[in-house]
């Protein structure tokens, strides 16, 4: 999973992309967009318990906690469906605690060319905003159709990718030993008009044994994983500090673990508390 724009912002979102994330998180457009080699992405549902890490400066909260539930279904021939829910309670240094919730649903076709999204944000239990729309990639760029909060059409001559294709491209790069990726990403966040510039740093394969729930699943044994650090910038302000930095361990079947999101003023750490492998229809022969 990757925490991308919306997932990261609600903690972030994101990114989880996303691409957890994830996080959002999304990669350079490519003609080879299917995950047809190696280990396929596994449909799964993961729960992450959130706690506050570092808190710095006057804007840093006194406490923060929450939970992320991430669900991915589908496969590389029929496309993917993602559901993401994040609830976060933040206690500022002065004042009452505030609870925010983000519920998002994404659909992405197998080739990574079309993308549909709905993102609901709740503040203290009340609906604060809804974003809904779709986007389509082509050789000339990206076309975005926003239905909510207000109808608009956006056409950009940019190579932009969607959340699941970001995960796929990161895995492809990791398997090739590539360590750095820069990309433009889109996940429908910020009213459907936000494009991120994302810098991804990928580690060498992690040698030490897993120290979380993944170690107890037979399906995960013997799989490679990599530490990914994704710095996400405003596309119009790429020389400014990143809006947030997402760190996570990405397994070669698409599962993410040991997640953290750094917002500058504070950091949230996500520890996996549940992992469930889901059934899916096989690709037609």
VMD Tcl script that draws the C-alpha trace (Angstrom):
set ca {
  {0.00 0.00 0.00}
  {1.04 3.53 -0.60}
  {0.00 6.68 1.10}
  {-0.46 9.18 -1.61}
  {-1.83 12.69 -1.69}
  {-5.13 12.13 0.05}
  {-3.99 9.39 2.35}
  {-0.87 11.20 3.38}
  {-2.68 14.45 3.97}
  {-5.31 13.06 6.21}
  {-2.71 11.87 8.64}
  {-2.14 13.61 5.20}
  {-3.57 12.45 3.20}
  {-2.42 9.60 2.38}
  {-0.28 8.17 0.62}
  {-1.59 5.10 3.87}
  {-0.65 5.42 0.01}
  {-1.01 4.37 -1.02}
  {0.73 4.82 -0.80}
  {-0.22 3.80 3.54}
  {0.36 3.64 0.53}
  {1.50 3.72 0.35}
  {0.59 6.87 0.90}
  {-0.70 7.94 -1.96}
  {2.32 7.99 -3.84}
  {2.55 7.76 -7.85}
  {5.07 7.23 -10.70}
  {6.29 8.24 -14.13}
  {4.04 7.29 -17.02}
  {5.25 4.19 -18.89}
  {4.02 1.97 -21.66}
  {4.76 -1.15 -19.62}
  {2.17 -0.66 -16.86}
  {1.19 -4.23 -15.96}
  {2.73 -6.25 -13.14}
  {3.25 -9.33 -15.27}
  {6.57 -10.60 -13.93}
  {7.72 -11.70 -10.51}
  {5.30 -11.84 -7.59}
  {1.85 -10.32 -8.33}
  {0.28 -7.78 -5.98}
  {-1.74 -9.67 -3.39}
  {-5.28 -8.54 -2.45}
  {-5.25 -7.84 1.26}
  {-6.69 -5.88 4.17}
  {-4.29 -4.32 6.66}
  {-4.89 -2.38 9.86}
  {-2.28 0.04 11.23}
  {-2.39 1.58 14.71}
  {-1.07 5.15 14.74}
  {0.90 6.86 17.48}
  {2.81 10.11 17.60}
  {6.55 10.07 17.17}
  {8.51 13.31 17.31}
  {6.72 16.63 17.89}
  {8.73 19.80 17.30}
  {8.16 23.53 17.31}
  {5.15 25.61 18.38}
  {2.86 23.89 15.87}
  {3.61 20.41 17.17}
  {0.68 18.72 18.99}
  {0.87 17.42 22.54}
  {-0.49 14.02 21.49}
  {-1.82 12.14 18.47}
  {-3.20 8.66 17.83}
  {-5.40 6.88 15.32}
  {-5.92 3.95 13.00}
  {-5.71 3.18 9.29}
  {-7.65 0.42 7.51}
  {-6.43 -0.31 3.97}
  {-8.05 -2.78 1.58}
  {-6.89 -3.69 -1.92}
  {-8.76 -6.03 -4.26}
  {-8.27 -6.96 -7.90}
  {-5.35 -8.01 -10.08}
  {-3.11 -6.96 -12.97}
  {-5.59 -8.02 -15.67}
  {-8.93 -6.85 -14.22}
  {-7.77 -3.68 -12.45}
  {-7.72 -2.66 -8.80}
  {-10.16 -1.34 -6.20}
  {-8.86 0.36 -3.06}
  {-10.68 1.35 0.12}
  {-8.88 3.44 2.69}
  {-10.07 4.79 6.04}
  {-8.05 6.80 8.50}
  {-9.18 8.19 11.84}
  {-6.82 10.50 13.72}
  {-7.23 12.24 17.08}
  {-4.86 15.14 17.63}
  {-4.47 17.03 20.91}
  {-2.87 20.45 20.36}
  {-0.49 22.01 22.90}
  {-3.42 24.24 23.87}
  {-7.11 23.50 23.43}
  {-9.35 20.49 22.96}
  {-8.62 17.31 21.02}
  {-9.82 17.21 17.41}
  {-10.81 14.08 15.51}
  {-10.51 13.84 11.74}
  {-11.52 10.97 9.48}
  {-10.86 10.32 5.83}
  {-12.73 7.70 3.83}
  {-11.60 7.12 0.26}
  {-12.42 4.69 -2.53}
  {-10.34 4.34 -5.71}
  {-10.73 2.32 -8.89}
  {-7.83 2.00 -11.31}
  {-7.80 -0.01 -14.52}
  {-5.14 -2.66 -15.11}
  {-3.16 -0.51 -17.55}
  {-3.07 2.47 -15.20}
  {-4.80 4.72 -17.73}
  {-8.11 5.45 -16.00}
  {-8.75 6.34 -12.38}
  {-11.91 7.06 -10.36}
  {-12.02 8.37 -6.83}
  {-14.23 9.54 -3.97}
  {-12.80 11.08 -0.81}
  {-14.92 12.06 2.20}
  {-13.36 14.05 5.04}
  {-15.09 14.27 8.43}
  {-14.21 16.64 11.27}
  {-15.36 15.62 14.75}
  {-17.88 13.22 13.21}
  {-19.41 15.66 10.72}
  {-18.89 15.60 6.97}
  {-16.57 18.48 6.10}
  {-15.90 17.88 2.41}
  {-16.34 15.44 -0.47}
  {-14.13 15.11 -3.54}
  {-15.25 12.93 -6.44}
  {-14.12 12.60 -10.01}
  {-12.04 10.71 -12.55}
  {-8.86 11.05 -14.58}
  {-7.41 9.52 -17.73}
  {-3.83 9.28 -18.95}
  {-2.80 9.49 -22.58}
  {0.40 9.98 -24.55}
  {-0.16 13.75 -24.41}
  {-0.76 14.06 -20.66}
  {-3.62 13.77 -18.18}
  {-7.30 14.78 -18.39}
  {-9.11 15.30 -15.07}
  {-12.89 15.54 -14.61}
  {-13.94 16.78 -11.16}
  {-17.60 16.28 -10.11}
  {-17.32 17.40 -6.47}
  {-16.84 19.80 -4.72}
  {-17.43 21.73 -7.97}
  {-17.46 20.59 -11.59}
  {-14.32 21.39 -13.54}
  {-12.13 20.02 -16.33}
  {-8.35 20.06 -16.14}
  {-5.99 19.08 -18.96}
  {-2.26 19.00 -18.30}
  {0.63 18.03 -20.54}
  {2.37 16.10 -17.78}
  {3.44 12.49 -17.35}
  {1.36 11.62 -14.25}
  {0.61 8.21 -12.73}
  {-2.01 6.85 -10.36}
  {-1.59 5.08 -6.96}
  {-1.45 1.40 -7.94}
  {0.88 2.07 -10.84}
  {3.15 3.90 -8.40}
  {3.42 0.76 -6.29}
  {4.10 -1.33 -9.38}
  {6.81 1.00 -10.69}
  {8.54 1.21 -7.31}
  {8.63 -2.58 -7.16}
  {9.96 -2.82 -10.70}
  {12.69 -0.29 -9.89}
  {13.56 -2.05 -6.62}
  {13.92 -5.42 -8.34}
  {16.29 -3.83 -10.87}
  {18.41 -2.31 -8.10}
  {17.42 1.28 -8.93}
  {17.63 3.59 -5.91}
  {16.06 6.92 -6.98}
  {12.80 7.76 -8.75}
  {11.23 11.15 -9.40}
  {7.63 11.36 -10.54}
  {4.42 13.35 -10.82}
  {1.52 11.80 -8.91}
  {-2.26 12.16 -8.78}
  {-4.83 10.60 -6.43}
  {-7.75 13.06 -6.40}
  {-6.75 14.88 -3.20}
  {-7.16 18.60 -2.50}
  {-10.46 18.90 -4.35}
  {-9.23 16.84 -7.30}
  {-6.82 19.48 -8.56}
  {-3.57 18.53 -6.80}
  {-0.53 17.13 -8.61}
  {2.44 16.16 -6.44}
  {6.11 15.95 -7.28}
  {7.46 12.90 -5.45}
  {11.08 11.95 -4.85}
  {11.45 8.28 -3.92}
  {14.58 6.78 -2.38}
  {14.68 2.95 -2.36}
  {17.03 0.95 -0.16}
  {18.81 -2.28 -0.98}
  {16.77 -5.39 -0.01}
  {16.39 -5.56 3.78}
  {18.31 -8.49 5.22}
  {17.07 -8.48 8.83}
  {13.98 -10.58 9.72}
  {10.62 -8.80 9.92}
  {9.63 -7.74 13.44}
  {5.87 -7.32 12.91}
  {2.79 -9.36 11.94}
  {4.14 -10.11 8.47}
  {6.58 -12.59 10.01}
  {3.70 -14.90 11.01}
  {2.18 -15.28 7.52}
  {3.44 -18.20 5.40}
  {2.68 -16.21 2.23}
  {5.26 -13.59 3.24}
  {8.12 -15.96 4.01}
  {11.08 -15.70 1.67}
  {9.81 -12.45 0.09}
  {12.05 -9.47 -0.46}
  {11.25 -6.06 0.96}
  {12.73 -2.58 0.62}
  {12.68 0.59 2.71}
  {11.14 3.45 0.72}
  {11.43 7.14 1.65}
  {9.06 9.34 -0.38}
  {9.32 13.14 -0.10}
  {6.20 14.78 -1.56}
  {6.30 18.36 -2.80}
  {3.84 20.91 -4.09}
  {4.36 20.76 -7.87}
  {4.56 24.57 -8.00}
  {7.03 24.77 -5.09}
  {9.47 21.92 -5.56}
  {12.32 24.04 -4.12}
  {10.41 24.43 -0.84}
  {10.47 21.82 1.96}
  {8.29 18.76 1.26}
  {4.65 18.83 2.33}
  {5.23 15.49 4.03}
  {7.71 12.59 3.99}
  {6.44 9.02 3.96}
  {8.65 6.10 5.06}
  {7.65 2.44 4.83}
  {8.82 -1.07 4.07}
  {7.40 -2.34 0.77}
  {7.17 -6.10 0.23}
  {7.37 -7.52 -3.28}
  {3.69 -8.58 -3.14}
  {2.56 -4.98 -2.45}
  {2.07 -5.20 1.34}
  {3.47 -2.24 3.35}
  {4.72 -2.34 6.94}
  {6.57 -0.16 9.48}
  {5.08 3.12 8.24}
  {5.77 6.69 9.35}
  {4.63 10.07 8.03}
  {6.61 13.21 8.86}
  {4.66 16.48 8.57}
  {7.48 18.68 9.82}
  {5.74 19.72 13.05}
  {5.15 16.10 14.07}
  {5.46 12.49 12.96}
  {2.90 9.69 12.98}
  {4.08 6.08 13.21}
  {1.91 3.22 11.92}
  {2.34 -0.28 13.32}
  {0.51 -3.14 11.61}
  {-1.99 -4.76 14.00}
  {-3.85 -6.98 11.52}
  {-3.20 -8.49 8.09}
  {-5.71 -10.52 6.12}
  {-5.11 -12.04 2.68}
  {-8.21 -11.70 0.48}
  {-9.50 -13.90 -2.29}
  {-9.87 -12.57 -5.82}
  {-11.00 -13.88 -9.18}
  {-8.09 -15.21 -11.24}
  {-7.24 -13.69 -14.59}
  {-9.15 -15.21 -17.50}
  {-7.01 -17.52 -19.62}
}
mol new
graphics top color blue
foreach p $ca { graphics top sphere $p radius 0.5 }
foreach p [lrange $ca 0 end-1] q [lrange $ca 1 end] { graphics top cylinder $p $q radius 0.2 }
display resetview
